[in-house]
Amino acid sequence: MAGLRVITGPDNGNTFQFTERLTLGRSNSVRGTDPSFAALADPRISREHLIIYREGDNYFALDKYSSNGSYLEGQRITANQPVPLQDKAQIEIGSTVLIFSTQLKNDSVSESPPPAIATGKPGGGTNQSVSMAINAREWLNQLQTTGPAANALNLSRQIKAITQVSLALGGTTNVSLLSDQIIRILFDVFHNAENIFLFAFNEKNKHLTPLGKSNEALIQERQVSTTILNQVIEDRNAILIYDAHNDKAYDSTASIHSLKLRSVICAPLLFKEQILGLVQIDSRSDAHRFSEEDLEILTGISAQIAVALKNSDLFHEIENLLDGFVSASVQVIESRDPVTAGHSFRVAHYTENLAKAVDISSRGSLRNVNINQQQLRELRYASLLHDFGKVGVKEDVLTKENKLHKHEIENIQLRFQYAKACLERNLYFQVLSSHETKYLTKRELQERMQQMKAQLEQEHNELDNYLAMINKHNKPNLTHANMSGILRDIYKKTYKNMQAEEHPLLTEFEFSALQIPKGSLTQAERLIIETHVTHTYNFLNLIPWTHDLNRIPSITHAHHEKLDGSGYPNKLKAEAIPVQSRIMTIADIFDALTASDRPYKTSVVPDIALEMLEQEAREGKIDSELVNVFIESKAYIN
């Protein structure tokens, strides 16, 4: 005769037999004596929850639109859709778990109970199994409703243990630190424990990975029983082995005996339907055996550990999302100015190196500067995003290579060509005018033509020299340079056009631009470029940064400030500039000097760049102590 055996829930141990059909539902006075109705005391079960029926030689289960659903082997059954039942299939309804059998016997204990069945209680003697298992998910459901403890003392201990774990793990996101902390807490809760093992579980490849540095070392030193771990994973049950040596279910397991395990509790780390890992606690001593209460406490604690691990996973997913956003932002920056590609990443690298060196430095005021991992991460993001505001700068200014734009220098070149043509035309015109006024002999005409050609060659050479000098001065200078007096001489030079009107070889604007002592930007263009810092600050302020990253906007806002107040945008001085910004400033200047991807300048070797940083420090513009640490620590090395 077919039937069902209850293995967990208020009706644990009850059996229900039937021939053709059986309805499972909540107990009531009307149907309590109906032989085709299995009346269960579980309050989470619907009045008519599930029907088991026979068609020919096959059996089927049909969920009757129950409130909390029905599960077959862990998979939810679609309401009003029959599903076939196999012998020994496990069914879950509400907080009750049942085993279906096509030939249910009347004796209370089956010959080969599945691992999920609690087949004995601790201390039951040597002739019976002395292990037990509880369905972890159902146990948590009971914990949330009626409470698992048999008395107030046990309940108090369980709540205290679970609360202790919750408080301790709530603010930890680093998996390694979290794992070590979990193990320490478990040793505090379970005084009988001799070894505690914590694993992460990957459901895709079915791989177990030790968690925590101390745990990894212990697992390498002492093996664990894969028999127990695999059983917990397969059945999703928390297991107690009270006495492994006298437990029939494990007396043939070589690993348990070779490891001299006496008592073991092992629970899955369940988050919803996902197994995130396992925790196993064992004892090798007869005096330190675990109880059913220990199993219940570990199951409750495992739920808290699973939440902490899931939170850690989510935290790192958010970190990866933020990393992706920052990397995408850098790509946007570099797409506006492709010639400086890699600058933001290099600045971030140099900044991180210098920040780490500052953290351990005992030099002067830097001995009081401490930079932890969170602050280092904040500084890295700030470094990567320090130039994001360049997306708001005009492209012709942003990518300007020389003091004059390409079309402006081309205008000068065309003007010089025109001046040559006008000069040649005017000289020929003079010769012809002379010939018309006074007839020249052939010899005289040849002499005049020779003189004209000589004069033309001389003046053409002079114009070529002027143009070469202009092209030379058009190149930007790395440092402030004194402009050659010849540039002013050129500015004073004029030429006569075809109408004999005098025009300057250089306009006032061109002459002013060529006199830029440092860099390639005019004063107006420099002010435009400087707005990128404000654009960056305004953009970053729109982002709802977490507490540990909320200084990113202010750090980037000050990375062009100078200690003497000559920087921008706010002319901050000395201590008003955050130390993170001062660190980034040095990295930014060094990369700008040594980068080989700038078309408007040639790169300098690192030694020269370091000398230039020292000069800036002597002039009181950047932090001399930070420069010294930058050089001593070789933070500039990739």
C-alpha positions in Angstrom: 0.0 0.0 0.0 1.3 3.5 -0.9 1.7 6.1 1.7 3.5 9.1 3.2 5.7 9.4 6.2 6.2 12.8 7.9 9.9 13.5 8.7 9.7 17.1 9.9 7.0 19.4 11.2 4.4 19.2 14.0 3.3 15.7 12.8 6.8 14.3 12.7 6.7 10.5 12.7 3.1 10.1 11.5 2.3 7.9 8.5 -0.7 8.0 6.1 -1.6 5.1 3.8 -3.9 5.0 0.8 -4.9 3.0 -2.1 -6.2 5.4 -4.8 -6.3 9.0 -3.5 -5.2 11.0 -0.5 -5.8 14.7 0.2 -3.4 16.6 2.5 -4.7 19.5 4.4 -5.0 21.4 7.7 -6.7 19.4 10.5 -10.3 20.3 11.2 -13.3 18.7 13.0 -15.3 17.9 9.8 -12.7 15.9 7.9 -10.5 14.8 10.8 -11.8 11.2 10.6 -12.0 10.9 6.7 -9.6 8.0 5.7 -8.8 9.7 2.4 -7.9 13.0 4.1 -4.5 13.4 5.9 -5.2 15.9 8.6 -2.0 17.8 9.5 -1.5 20.2 12.4 0.9 22.5 10.5 -0.7 26.1 10.5 1.1 27.0 7.3 -0.8 24.3 5.3 -4.0 25.2 3.5 -7.4 23.5 4.2 -7.0 21.4 1.0 -3.3 21.7 0.2 -2.2 18.8 -2.0 -3.7 15.6 -3.5 -1.8 12.4 -4.1 -3.6 10.0 -6.5 -3.0 6.9 -8.6 -3.6 6.3 -12.3 -2.8 2.7 -13.3 0.7 2.0 -11.9 1.7 5.6 -11.6 1.2 8.2 -8.9 0.8 11.9 -9.2 0.8 15.0 -7.0 -1.6 17.9 -7.6 -1.4 21.3 -5.7 -4.8 22.7 -5.0 -3.9 26.4 -5.3 -2.3 26.3 -1.8 -1.3 29.6 -0.1 2.3 28.7 0.6 2.8 26.3 -2.3 4.0 22.7 -2.6 7.5 21.5 -3.3 8.7 18.2 -4.9 12.4 17.5 -4.4 12.9 21.2 -3.7 11.1 22.4 -6.8 7.8 24.2 -6.5 4.8 22.4 -8.1 2.7 24.5 -10.4 -0.9 24.8 -9.0 -3.4 22.5 -10.6 -0.8 20.8 -12.8 -0.2 17.1 -11.9 3.4 16.0 -11.6 4.5 12.3 -11.4 5.8 10.9 -8.1 8.7 8.6 -7.9 9.3 6.2 -5.0 11.1 7.8 -2.0 10.3 11.3 -3.4 10.4 14.2 -0.8 7.4 16.5 -0.6 7.4 19.8 1.3 4.2 21.6 2.3 4.2 24.5 4.8 6.7 23.5 7.5 6.1 19.8 6.9 8.3 17.4 4.9 7.0 14.0 3.9 8.5 11.0 2.1 6.3 9.3 -0.5 6.6 5.5 -0.8 4.8 3.1 -3.2 5.0 0.4 -0.5 4.7 2.0 2.9 5.2 -0.5 5.7 3.4 -0.3 9.0 6.5 -0.4 11.1 7.7 3.0 12.4 11.3 2.8 11.1 12.1 1.9 7.4 15.0 -0.4 6.5 17.0 2.3 4.6 15.8 5.7 5.7 17.0 8.6 3.5 19.5 11.0 5.1 16.8 13.6 5.6 14.9 11.4 8.2 15.6 11.9 11.9 16.1 8.2 12.8 17.2 8.6 16.4 18.0 10.8 19.3 21.4 11.3 20.8 22.0 8.7 23.5 19.7 6.1 22.0 22.2 3.2 22.3 24.5 1.3 20.0 21.9 -0.7 18.1 20.3 2.2 16.4 21.4 5.2 14.4 22.4 8.0 16.6 22.6 10.8 14.0 19.9 13.2 13.0 19.2 15.7 10.3 16.9 18.7 10.0 15.7 20.4 6.9 17.5 23.8 7.1 14.9 25.8 5.3 12.0 24.4 7.3 13.9 24.9 10.5 14.3 28.6 9.7 10.6 28.8 8.9 9.8 27.3 12.3 12.3 29.6 14.0 10.4 32.6 12.6 7.0 31.3 13.7 6.6 29.2 16.8 10.2 29.0 17.8 12.3 25.8 17.9 13.4 25.7 21.6 11.7 23.3 23.9 12.0 25.7 26.8 12.7 29.3 27.5 16.3 28.6 28.5 17.2 27.0 25.2 15.3 29.7 23.3 17.3 32.4 25.1 20.6 30.7 24.3 19.7 30.4 20.6 18.5 34.0 20.3 21.6 35.2 22.1 23.9 33.2 19.8 22.2 34.4 16.6 22.1 38.0 17.8 25.8 37.9 18.7 26.6 36.7 15.2 24.3 39.3 13.6 25.9 42.2 15.4 29.5 41.0 14.8 29.0 40.4 11.1 26.8 43.3 10.2 29.5 45.8 9.2 32.1 43.4 7.6 32.4 43.1 3.8 35.9 41.7 3.3 35.4 38.0 2.8 38.7 36.9 4.3 38.2 39.1 7.4 34.6 38.1 7.6 35.4 34.4 7.5 38.1 34.6 10.2 35.6 36.6 12.4 32.9 34.0 11.8 35.2 31.2 13.0 36.2 33.1 16.1 32.5 33.7 16.9 31.6 30.0 16.4 34.4 29.0 18.8 32.9 31.4 21.4 29.4 29.9 20.9 30.3 26.2 20.7 32.7 25.6 23.6 32.9 21.9 22.7 34.3 22.6 19.3 37.8 21.4 18.5 37.8 22.3 14.8 35.7 24.6 12.8 35.7 24.6 9.0 34.1 27.2 6.8 33.6 26.7 3.0 32.2 28.7 0.1 30.3 26.6 -2.4 30.0 27.2 -6.1 26.8 25.6 -7.4 27.9 25.8 -11.0 31.0 23.7 -10.7 30.1 22.0 -7.4 33.4 23.3 -5.9 34.1 23.9 -2.2 36.7 26.6 -1.3 38.0 27.2 2.2 37.3 30.6 3.6 39.5 32.6 5.9 43.3 32.5 6.3 43.3 30.6 9.5 40.7 28.1 8.1 42.8 27.5 4.9 45.9 26.7 7.0 43.9 24.3 9.2 42.3 22.5 6.3 45.7 22.0 4.6 47.0 20.6 7.9 44.0 18.4 8.6 41.6 16.9 6.1 37.8 17.1 6.5 35.3 14.4 5.7 33.9 14.8 2.2 31.2 12.3 3.1 29.5 14.7 5.5 30.0 17.7 3.3 28.6 16.0 0.2 25.6 14.7 2.2 24.8 18.2 3.5 25.1 19.7 0.0 23.0 17.0 -1.7 20.2 17.0 0.9 20.4 20.6 1.9 20.0 19.4 5.5 21.9 20.3 8.7 23.4 17.1 10.2 24.3 16.1 13.7 26.4 13.0 14.3 26.4 12.5 18.0 28.6 9.4 18.1 30.3 8.7 14.7 31.9 5.4 16.0 28.5 3.9 17.0 26.4 5.4 14.1 25.4 2.7 11.6 25.1 5.4 8.9 28.8 6.2 9.2 30.5 3.2 10.6 31.9 2.2 7.2 33.1 5.6 6.3 36.9 5.5 6.2 37.5 9.2 6.3 35.5 9.7 9.5 37.4 6.9 11.3 40.8 8.0 10.0 40.2 11.6 11.2 39.1 10.1 14.6 35.9 12.1 14.5 33.6 11.5 17.5 30.9 14.2 17.1 30.1 16.4 14.2 27.6 19.1 13.3 27.4 20.5 9.8 25.0 23.0 8.3 24.5 24.5 4.9 24.7 28.3 4.4 21.4 28.9 2.7 20.2 32.1 1.2 16.7 31.6 -0.2 17.2 28.5 -2.4 20.9 28.9 -2.9 23.7 27.1 -1.0 26.5 29.7 -0.5 28.7 27.4 1.6 29.0 25.1 4.6 30.1 25.2 8.2 31.3 22.1 9.9 32.2 21.8 13.6 33.7 18.6 15.0 35.1 17.1 18.2 37.5 14.2 18.6 36.7 13.8 22.3 34.0 11.6 24.0 33.6 14.4 26.6 32.7 17.0 24.0 29.7 15.7 22.0 27.2 18.0 20.4 23.5 17.9 21.1 20.3 18.5 19.1 20.2 22.0 20.5 23.7 22.7 19.1 22.5 21.6 15.7 19.5 23.9 16.0 21.7 26.9 17.0 24.2 26.2 14.2 21.4 26.1 11.7 20.1 29.5 12.9 23.6 31.0 12.9 24.3 29.6 9.4 21.4 31.7 8.1 23.0 34.8 9.5 26.4 33.8 8.0 24.7 33.2 4.7 23.2 36.7 4.8 26.6 38.2 5.7 28.3 36.3 2.8 25.6 37.4 0.4 26.0 41.0 1.5 29.7 40.7 0.9 29.0 39.3 -2.6 26.6 42.2 -3.3 29.0 44.7 -1.9 31.7 43.5 -4.3 29.3 43.4 -7.2 28.5 47.1 -6.4 32.3 47.8 -6.2 32.7 46.1 -9.6 29.8 48.2 -11.0 31.5 51.3 -9.7 34.8 50.3 -11.1 33.1 49.8 -14.5 31.4 53.2 -14.3 34.8 54.9 -13.5 36.6 53.0 -16.3 33.8 54.0 -18.7 34.1 57.6 -17.5 37.8 57.6 -18.2 37.2 56.3 -21.7 34.8 59.2 -22.3 37.6 61.6 -21.2 40.2 60.0 -23.4 37.8 60.0 -26.4 37.7 63.8 -26.2 41.5 64.0 -26.1 42.9 60.8 -27.6 46.5 62.0 -27.5 46.5 61.8 -23.7 45.1 58.3 -23.5 46.4 56.5 -20.4 47.1 59.7 -18.4 44.3 59.2 -15.9 45.4 55.6 -15.2 49.1 56.5 -14.8 48.2 59.4 -12.5 46.1 57.0 -10.4 49.0 54.5 -10.3 51.6 57.2 -9.2 49.1 58.6 -6.7 48.4 55.2 -5.1 52.2 54.5 -4.8 52.8 57.9 -3.2 49.9 57.5 -0.8 51.1 54.1 0.4 54.6 55.6 0.9 53.1 58.5 2.9 51.2 56.2 5.1 54.4 54.6 6.4 56.5 57.7 6.3 58.0 59.3 9.5 59.1 62.4 7.7 58.1 65.7 9.3 54.4 66.4 9.3 53.7 63.3 7.3 54.2 61.1 10.3 50.7 62.1 11.4 49.1 61.2 8.0 47.4 57.8 7.9 45.8 56.5 4.8 43.7 53.3 5.2 42.4 51.0 2.5 39.1 52.8 2.1 40.9 56.2 1.8 43.3 54.7 -0.7 40.3 53.4 -2.8 38.7 56.9 -2.6 41.9 58.5 -3.7 42.3 56.1 -6.7 38.8 56.9 -7.9 39.5 60.6 -7.5 42.7 60.3 -9.5 41.0 58.4 -12.3 38.2 61.0 -12.5 40.3 64.1 -11.9 40.1 65.3 -15.5 36.5 64.2 -16.2 35.4 67.9 -16.6 37.4 68.1 -19.8 34.3 66.8 -21.5 32.9 70.3 -21.0 35.9 72.1 -22.6 36.0 73.2 -26.3 37.8 70.6 -28.4 39.9 73.1 -30.3 41.3 74.4 -26.9 41.6 71.0 -25.3 43.6 69.5 -28.1 45.7 72.6 -29.0 49.2 71.5 -29.9 51.0 74.8 -30.5 50.6 78.5 -29.5 48.8 79.1 -32.7 46.1 76.8 -34.0 46.8 75.0 -37.3 44.6 77.4 -39.4 46.3 80.4 -37.8 49.8 79.3 -38.6 48.6 78.4 -42.2 47.3 82.0 -42.5 50.8 83.3 -41.6 52.4 81.0 -44.2 50.0 82.2 -46.9 50.6 85.8 -45.9 54.4 85.3 -46.3 53.8 83.7 -49.7 51.7 86.6 -50.7 54.3 89.0 -49.4 56.9 87.3 -51.6 54.6 87.5 -54.6 53.9 91.2 -54.0 57.6 91.9 -53.6 58.4 90.2 -56.9 55.6 91.9 -58.7 56.6 95.3 -57.3 60.2 94.9 -58.3 59.3 93.9 -61.8 56.9 96.8 -62.0 59.7 99.2 -61.0 62.0 97.8 -63.7 59.2 98.2 -66.3 58.4 101.7 -65.1 62.1 102.7 -65.5 62.2 101.2 -69.0 59.1 103.2 -70.0 60.4 106.4 -68.5 63.8 106.1 -70.0 64.5 103.5 -72.6 67.0 101.0 -71.4 69.5 99.3 -73.6 69.6 95.6 -73.6 72.7 95.6 -71.4 71.1 98.1 -69.0 68.0 96.0 -68.8 70.0 92.9 -68.0 71.9 94.7 -65.3 68.7 96.0 -63.7 67.2 92.5 -63.9 70.3 91.0 -62.1 70.0 93.7 -59.4 66.3 92.9 -59.0 66.9 89.2 -58.7 69.6 89.7 -56.1 67.4 92.0 -54.1 64.5 89.6 -54.5 66.6 86.6 -53.3 67.9 88.6 -50.3 64.4 89.6 -49.3 63.0 86.2 -49.9 65.6 84.7 -47.7 64.8 87.3 -45.0 61.1 86.3 -45.1 62.0 82.6 -45.0 64.2 83.3 -41.9 61.3 85.2 -40.3 58.9 82.4 -41.0 61.3 79.8 -39.5 61.7 81.9 -36.4 57.9 82.2 -36.2 57.5 78.4 -36.5 60.2 77.9 -33.8 58.4 80.3 -31.4 55.1 78.6 -32.1 56.3 75.5 -30.3 55.3 75.5 -26.6 57.9 75.8 -23.8 57.9 73.5 -20.8 59.2 76.3 -18.6 59.0 80.0 -18.7 61.2 81.2 -21.6 62.5 84.7 -22.5 61.2 85.6 -26.0 63.8 86.4 -28.6 64.0 90.1 -29.6 63.8 89.1 -33.2 60.1 88.2 -32.8 59.4 91.9 -32.0 61.5 92.9 -35.0 59.3 90.7 -37.2 56.2 92.2 -35.7 57.5 95.6 -36.8 58.1 94.5 -40.4 55.5 95.3 -43.1 55.0 94.4 -46.7 53.3 96.2 -49.6 50.4 94.5 -51.3 49.5 94.8 -55.0 48.0 98.2 -54.4 51.2 99.4 -52.7 49.4 99.4 -49.3 51.5 98.5 -46.2 50.4 95.6 -44.0 52.2 93.9 -41.0 53.7 90.5 -41.4 52.3 89.5 -38.0 49.0 90.7 -36.5 48.9 91.9 -32.9 47.0 88.7 -31.9 49.6 86.4 -33.6 52.5 88.3 -32.0 50.8 88.1 -28.6 50.2 84.3 -28.9 53.8 83.6 -30.0 55.0 85.4 -26.9 53.3 82.9 -24.5 56.2 82.1 -22.2 55.1 78.6 -21.1 52.8 76.1 -22.7 50.6 76.7 -25.8 47.5 78.5 -24.4 46.7 82.1 -24.4 45.4 83.6 -21.3 41.8 83.4 -22.5 42.3 79.7 -23.5 44.0 78.9 -20.2 40.9 80.2 -18.3 38.8 77.9 -20.5 41.0 74.9 -19.7 40.9 75.7 -16.0 37.1 75.4 -16.0 37.6 71.6 -16.4 38.3 71.4 -12.6 34.9 73.1 -11.8 33.2 70.9 -14.4 34.7 67.9 -12.7 33.6 69.0 -9.3 30.0 69.8 -10.4 29.7 66.4 -12.2 31.1 64.4 -9.3 28.8 66.2 -6.8 25.8 64.8 -8.7 26.8 61.3 -7.8 25.4 59.9 -4.5 28.7 58.7 -3.1 28.8 56.4 -0.1 30.2 57.7 3.1 33.7 56.3 2.5 33.8 58.0 -1.0 32.1 61.3 -0.3 35.3 63.3 -0.4 36.1 62.5 -4.1 34.6 65.8 -5.4 36.6 68.0 -3.0 39.8 66.0 -3.6 39.6 66.5 -7.4 38.5 70.1 -7.0 41.9 71.0 -5.4 44.4 69.1 -7.5 45.5 72.2 -9.4 45.8 74.4 -6.3 49.3 75.5 -5.3 50.6 76.1 -1.8 51.4 79.8 -2.5 47.9 80.5 -3.8 48.9 80.7 -7.4 46.8 77.6 -8.4 43.2 77.4 -9.5 40.2 77.5 -9.3 39.9 78.8 -5.7 43.5 80.1 -5.0 43.7 77.9 -2.0 46.9 78.0 0.1 48.9 75.5 2.2 46.8 73.7 4.7 43.5 74.6 3.0 44.5 72.1 0.3 43.7 68.5 1.3 46.7 66.2 1.6 45.1 63.8 -0.9 44.9 66.6 -3.5 48.6 67.6 -2.9 49.6 63.9 -3.4 47.6 63.8 -6.7 49.1 67.1 -7.8 52.6 65.7 -7.8 51.6 62.6 -9.7 49.7 64.7 -12.2 52.7 67.0 -12.9 55.2 64.1 -13.1 53.0 62.3 -15.7 52.5 65.5 -17.7 56.2 66.0 -17.9 57.2 62.5 -18.8 54.3 61.4 -21.0 55.4 60.7 -24.6 51.9 61.1 -26.0 51.7 64.9 -25.9 52.0 66.4 -29.4 52.6 69.9 -28.0 55.8 69.0 -26.2 58.6 66.5 -26.1 58.7 64.3 -23.0 61.5 64.6 -20.5 63.3 61.8 -18.8 62.2 61.0 -15.2 65.4 62.4 -13.7 64.7 65.8 -15.3 61.0 65.6 -14.3 62.0 65.0 -10.7 64.4 68.0 -10.7 61.6 70.1 -12.0 59.3 68.9 -9.2 62.0 69.8 -6.7 62.3 73.3 -8.3 58.5 73.7 -7.9 58.8 72.7 -4.3 61.6 75.2 -3.7 59.4 77.9 -5.1 56.8 77.0 -2.5 54.2 75.8 -5.1 54.0 72.1 -4.1 54.6 70.1 -0.9 58.4 69.5 -0.5 58.0 66.6 1.9 55.7 64.8 -0.5 58.1 65.4 -3.3 60.9 63.9 -1.2 58.8 60.9 -0.4 57.8 60.6 -4.1 61.5 60.4 -5.0 62.8 58.3 -2.1 60.0 55.7 -2.5 60.3 55.6 -6.3 56.6 56.0 -6.5 57.0 57.1 -10.1 58.1 53.6 -11.3 55.3 51.7 -13.1 
